[in-house]
């Protein structure tokens, strides 16, 4: 955020590398655009806020621009009006639209979010959200479900709903679609936790009523939402607290140590964590990943990947045993404070065979089963399953590490598969 001499915010911008971004403004006139030449002499002070991901930065940038209305954010638009997101309210089947500022008056009865710096950024946000909460982007209303409904991105499809003749079934389907739109609205409003709690309540009720198919659908939605939300903190946190990146990580680690110390008394601190995952296609091109987190954040220099040698048939526990055995042969690699394996009891059991010798851990190890996000522990009393609340800080840290391990594994798997067929 650039301030002028009177303390007024005159420009807000985001960047993955703030030092590089800010330095570009002071490299000389030849490196600047026409309008930026007017901005530079007015800058008196620079402040910044740090977010964990680009997702957060985009939402925070929009909130700050809306709050301060910096004049050079307007000038930098190259004569195009800012981008907003409009979510209609009172339609039977609400719609989500990307609009310009000049069109806001046409959506006086809609929820408006923004301004955003480009339509590309807004589409990226919507793409992330759509994986968790399906909604329709098509205009057709011919009574037939659109293409995206067949790949899980538009359920239920508004086009299909319009073709339902039974008024009760149509009302039920329309209500389900409006519920999806309402959840998206709350996420953009900074109420992600409320969405999670409502879905968890519905899932538990359906399970208790033995409506397992419906409960499984909500469970999948929760998994995707957690994947998006809990590794991307609510932008309202950054707006109110400023640079909280380090303090949030410290809170996660402290919560993690407190949780594990009840089961592993000797684990007094957790500075480094290694996480392992397996990726394959029906047993072919099987690979393993090792990612390392130091003080709550990824340490990419210590990432390692493994090509599984033992077999071409699917066997995740055996693959886990292989990569941990190979890792332990590298005495030059410093042992972490904790090892996490992506999986349940079978995967953790393979790890125990390698890491738990004569009643003692070489390095403590736990599992994280994605099905219900359960933490699997092994103690002197045997295996134990613990389910932490979805908003628990320790679980958030575990999920971030597990998701990064999964991403790294599947990336290597795709590379091998691509090389084999090209």
C-alpha positions in Angstrom: 0.0 0.0 0.0 1.5 3.3 -1.1 0.7 6.4 1.0 1.1 10.1 0.1 2.5 12.7 2.5 -1.0 13.3 4.0 -1.4 9.5 4.9 -3.8 8.8 2.1 -3.6 5.4 0.4 -3.0 6.1 -3.3 -2.2 2.6 -4.6 -2.8 -1.0 -3.5 -1.1 -4.0 -5.3 -0.3 -7.6 -4.7 2.7 -9.7 -5.7 4.3 -13.0 -4.8 7.6 -11.2 -4.4 7.0 -7.8 -2.9 10.7 -6.8 -2.9 10.9 -7.4 -6.6 7.5 -5.7 -7.3 8.3 -2.6 -5.3 11.8 -2.2 -6.7 10.4 -2.1 -10.2 8.9 1.3 -9.4 12.2 2.9 -8.7 14.4 1.6 -11.6 14.2 4.7 -13.7 11.7 6.4 -16.0 12.4 4.1 -18.9 11.2 1.1 -16.8 7.9 2.8 -15.9 4.6 3.3 -17.7 3.2 6.7 -18.4 0.8 6.8 -15.4 3.3 5.2 -13.0 5.6 8.2 -13.6 2.9 10.3 -11.8 2.5 7.9 -9.0 6.2 7.7 -7.9 6.7 11.3 -6.8 3.7 11.1 -4.5 4.8 8.1 -2.6 5.7 9.0 1.0 5.4 5.7 2.8 4.9 2.0 2.0 3.1 -0.6 4.1 2.4 -4.2 3.4 0.3 -7.1 4.6 1.3 -10.8 4.2 -1.1 -13.5 3.2 -0.4 -17.3 2.9 -1.6 -17.7 -0.7 -2.5 -15.8 -3.8 -6.1 -16.7 -3.2 -6.1 -14.7 0.0 -4.1 -11.8 -1.7 -6.7 -11.4 -4.4 -9.6 -11.1 -2.0 -7.6 -8.8 0.4 -6.6 -6.6 -2.5 -10.3 -6.2 -3.5 -11.3 -5.4 0.1 -8.6 -2.7 0.5 -9.3 -1.1 -2.8 -13.0 -0.9 -2.0 -12.2 0.5 1.5 -9.6 3.2 0.5 -10.6 3.9 -3.2 -6.9 4.6 -4.1 -6.8 7.0 -7.1 -4.0 5.3 -8.9 -5.7 2.0 -8.9 -8.4 3.7 -10.9 -5.9 5.3 -13.2 -4.0 2.1 -13.8 -7.0 0.4 -15.4 -6.1 1.6 -18.9 -9.6 3.2 -19.2 -11.4 0.0 -18.3 -13.8 0.1 -15.3 -13.0 -2.3 -12.4 -14.2 -5.9 -12.3 -16.9 -7.0 -9.8 -18.7 -10.2 -9.0 -22.5 -10.1 -8.9 -24.6 -12.9 -7.3 -28.3 -12.5 -7.9 -30.6 -12.9 -4.9 -34.3 -13.3 -5.6 -34.4 -15.5 -8.7 -35.6 -19.1 -8.5 -32.2 -20.1 -9.8 -29.7 -17.4 -9.0 -26.7 -16.7 -11.2 -23.1 -15.6 -10.7 -21.8 -13.0 -13.1 -18.5 -11.1 -13.7 -19.4 -7.5 -14.4 -17.8 -4.1 -14.9 -18.5 -1.1 -12.7 -20.6 0.5 -15.3 -23.1 -2.5 -15.0 -23.5 -2.4 -11.2 -26.7 -0.4 -11.5 -28.3 -3.3 -13.5 -27.7 -5.5 -10.4 -29.2 -3.4 -7.7 -30.8 -6.4 -6.1 -27.7 -8.6 -6.2 -24.8 -9.2 -3.8 -21.7 -7.3 -5.2 -18.1 -8.2 -4.4 -15.0 -6.4 -5.6 -13.5 -4.5 -7.2 -11.0 -7.0 -8.6 -8.0 -6.0 -10.7 -8.8 -8.4 -13.6 -11.5 -10.8 -14.8 -8.8 -13.5 -15.0 -8.3 -13.3 -11.2 -12.0 -13.5 -10.6 -12.3 -16.6 -12.8 -9.5 -18.2 -10.9 -11.3 -17.7 -7.6 -14.5 -19.1 -9.1 -12.7 -22.1 -10.5 -11.3 -22.9 -7.1 -14.7 -22.6 -5.4 -16.6 -24.5 -8.1 -14.5 -27.7 -7.4 -16.1 -27.7 -3.9 -19.5 -26.2 -4.5 -21.0 -26.9 -8.0 -22.9 -24.1 -9.8 -23.8 -23.4 -13.4 -22.1 -21.1 -15.9 -24.4 -21.8 -18.9 -27.3 -19.7 -20.1 -29.2 -22.5 -21.8 -32.6 -23.5 -20.1 -33.8 -26.3 -22.4 -34.6 -28.9 -19.8 -31.4 -30.8 -20.3 -28.5 -30.9 -18.0 -25.4 -29.1 -19.3 -22.0 -30.8 -20.0 -20.5 -29.7 -16.7 -23.1 -31.6 -14.7 -21.6 -34.8 -16.0 -18.2 -34.0 -14.5 -19.5 -32.8 -11.1 -19.2 -29.1 -11.6 -23.0 -28.3 -12.0 -25.2 -30.3 -9.6 -28.1 -29.9 -9.8 -28.1 -28.2 -13.2 -30.5 -25.2 -13.5 -31.2 -26.2 -17.1 -32.4 -29.6 -16.1 -34.4 -28.1 -13.2 -36.5 -26.0 -15.6 -37.5 -29.3 -17.3 -38.9 -30.9 -14.2 -42.7 -31.1 -14.4 -43.3 -32.4 -10.8 -43.7 -29.2 -8.7 -42.4 -30.8 -5.5 -39.3 -32.3 -7.2 -38.6 -29.0 -9.0 -38.9 -27.0 -5.7 -36.6 -29.5 -4.0 -33.9 -29.3 -6.7 -34.2 -25.5 -6.9 -33.7 -25.2 -3.1 -30.6 -27.4 -3.4 -29.1 -25.1 -6.1 -29.9 -21.9 -4.2 -28.2 -23.5 -1.1 -25.0 -23.9 -3.2 -25.2 -20.2 -4.3 -25.8 -19.1 -0.7 -22.7 -20.9 0.4 -20.6 -19.3 -2.3 -22.0 -15.9 -1.2 -21.0 -16.6 2.4 -17.4 -17.6 1.4 -16.9 -14.3 -0.5 -18.4 -12.5 2.6 -15.7 -14.0 4.8 -18.1 -16.5 6.5 -16.4 -19.8 5.5 -16.4 -21.3 9.0 -20.2 -21.0 9.1 -20.5 -22.9 5.8 -18.3 -25.7 7.2 -20.3 -26.0 10.4 -23.6 -26.2 8.6 -22.4 -28.9 6.3 -20.9 -30.9 9.2 -24.2 -30.7 11.0 -26.1 -32.0 7.9 -23.6 -34.8 7.4 -23.9 -36.0 10.9 -27.7 -35.9 10.8 -27.8 -37.9 7.5 -25.4 -40.5 8.9 -27.5 -40.9 12.0 -30.5 -41.4 9.8 -28.6 -44.0 7.7 -28.8 -41.8 4.6 -25.2 -42.7 3.7 -25.2 -41.7 0.0 -26.3 -38.2 0.8 -23.8 -38.0 3.8 -21.0 -39.2 1.5 -21.9 -36.4 -1.0 -21.6 -33.7 1.7 -18.4 -35.4 3.0 -16.8 -34.9 -0.4 -17.9 -31.3 -0.5 -16.4 -30.8 3.0 -13.1 -32.3 1.9 -12.9 -30.0 -1.1 -13.9 -27.0 0.9 -11.2 -27.7 3.6 -8.7 -28.2 0.9 -9.5 -24.7 -0.4 -10.3 -22.8 2.8 -8.1 -24.2 5.6 -5.0 -23.7 3.6 -6.2 -20.2 2.6 -7.1 -18.2 5.7 -10.0 -15.9 5.7 -9.0 -12.5 4.2 -10.8 -10.7 7.0 -8.1 -12.0 9.4 -5.4 -10.2 7.4 -7.5 -7.0 7.1 -7.8 -6.8 10.9 -4.5 -8.2 12.1 -2.0 -7.2 9.3 0.9 -9.6 8.9 -0.2 -12.7 10.8 1.6 -15.3 8.7 4.1 -16.3 11.4 1.7 -16.1 14.3 -0.9 -18.3 12.6 1.8 -20.9 11.9 3.0 -20.7 15.6 -0.6 -21.2 16.8 -0.9 -24.3 14.5 2.4 -25.8 15.8 1.5 -25.1 19.4 -1.9 -26.7 19.0 -0.2 -29.7 17.3 2.4 -30.2 20.1 -0.4 -29.9 22.7 -2.5 -32.6 20.9 0.4 -35.0 20.3 2.0 -34.7 23.7 -1.0 -36.5 25.2 -0.1 -39.5 23.1 3.7 -39.1 22.6 4.9 -37.6 25.9 8.5 -37.3 24.7 7.5 -35.0 21.8 8.1 -31.6 23.4 8.6 -29.6 20.2 7.9 -30.0 16.5 10.2 -27.8 14.3 10.4 -30.1 11.3 7.8 -32.5 9.8 8.1 -34.8 6.9 5.1 -36.1 5.0 4.9 -39.0 2.6 2.3 -39.8 -0.1 1.9 -42.5 -2.8 0.5 -41.8 -6.3 -0.2 -44.3 -9.2 -2.7 -45.3 -11.8 -4.0 -48.8 -11.0 -0.5 -49.7 -9.8 1.4 -48.3 -12.8 3.9 -45.4 -12.6 3.8 -45.7 -8.8 5.8 -42.9 -7.1 6.2 -41.6 -3.6 6.8 -38.1 -2.3 8.5 -36.6 0.7 7.9 -33.0 1.6 9.4 -31.2 4.5 7.9 -28.4 6.6 10.1 -26.2 8.8 8.4 -24.1 11.5 5.0 -24.5 9.8 6.1 -23.7 6.2 7.3 -25.7 3.2 11.0 -26.2 2.9 11.2 -27.1 -0.8 15.0 -27.6 -0.8 14.4 -30.8 1.3 11.7 -32.2 -1.0 12.4 -35.7 -2.4 10.6 -38.0 -4.8 10.8 -41.8 -5.2 10.1 -44.1 -8.1 8.6 -47.3 -6.6 10.5 -50.5 -7.6 8.7 -53.4 -5.8 5.8 -54.1 -8.1 3.3 -53.0 -10.7 0.2 -53.9 -8.7 -1.5 -51.5 -6.4 -0.1 -51.8 -2.9 0.1 -48.5 -1.0 1.3 -50.0 2.3 4.1 -51.8 0.6 5.1 -48.7 -1.4 5.1 -46.7 1.9 7.3 -49.2 3.5 9.7 -49.0 0.5 10.1 -45.2 0.5 10.5 -45.0 4.2 13.2 -47.8 4.1 15.1 -45.9 1.4 14.7 -42.6 3.2 16.2 -44.1 6.4 19.3 -45.3 4.6 20.2 -41.6 4.0 22.1 -40.8 7.2 23.1 -37.5 5.7 19.4 -36.3 5.8 18.6 -35.0 9.2 15.7 -36.8 10.9 12.6 -34.7 11.4 10.7 -34.3 14.7 7.7 -36.0 13.2 6.7 -38.1 10.2 3.2 -38.0 8.7 2.0 -40.6 6.2 -1.0 -39.9 4.0 -3.3 -42.8 4.8 -5.0 -44.8 7.5 -4.0 -47.8 9.6 -2.5 -49.9 6.7 -0.1 -47.2 5.7 0.8 -46.3 9.3 1.4 -50.0 10.1 4.0 -50.1 7.3 5.7 -47.1 8.8 5.6 -48.5 12.3 7.5 -51.6 11.0 10.3 -49.3 9.9 10.3 -46.6 12.6 9.2 -48.3 15.8 12.0 -50.6 17.0 12.1 -52.4 20.4 9.3 -50.2 21.8 11.0 -46.9 20.8 10.4 -44.5 17.9 13.3 -43.7 15.6 11.1 -40.7 14.7 7.5 -40.5 15.9 5.0 -41.1 13.1 1.2 -40.6 12.6 -1.2 -41.1 9.8 -4.0 -38.8 8.3 -6.8 -40.7 6.7 -8.5 -38.5 4.2 -11.9 -40.3 4.2 -13.0 -38.5 7.4 -9.8 -36.5 8.1 -9.0 -38.8 11.0 -5.6 -38.8 12.8 -4.2 -42.3 13.2 -1.8 -42.9 16.1 0.3 -45.8 17.2 1.2 -46.1 20.9 2.2 -48.9 23.3 -1.4 -49.7 23.6 -1.8 -50.2 19.8 -3.5 -48.1 17.1 -5.8 -45.3 18.0 -8.1 -43.1 15.9 -8.7 -39.4 16.8 -11.1 -37.1 15.0 -10.2 -33.4 15.5 -12.8 -30.6 15.0 -12.6 -29.2 11.4 -11.5 -25.8 12.6 -8.7 -27.2 14.9 -5.4 -25.4 14.3 -3.4 -28.7 14.5 -5.7 -30.3 11.9 -5.2 -27.3 9.6 -1.4 -27.8 9.7 -1.7 -31.5 9.0 -4.0 -30.9 6.1 -1.7 -28.3 4.6 1.3 -30.7 4.8 -0.7 -33.6 3.5 -2.1 -31.6 0.6 1.4 -30.4 -0.4 2.7 -34.0 -0.3 -0.2 -35.2 -2.5 0.4 -32.4 -5.0 4.1 -33.2 -5.2 3.5 -36.9 -5.6 0.9 -36.6 -8.3 3.0 -34.1 -10.2 5.9 -36.6 -10.4 3.4 -39.4 -11.4 2.1 -37.3 -14.2 5.6 -36.6 -15.5 6.4 -40.3 -15.6 3.1 -41.1 -17.3 3.6 -38.3 -19.9 7.1 -39.4 -20.7 6.0 -42.9 -21.2 3.4 -42.0 -23.9 5.4 -39.3 -25.8 
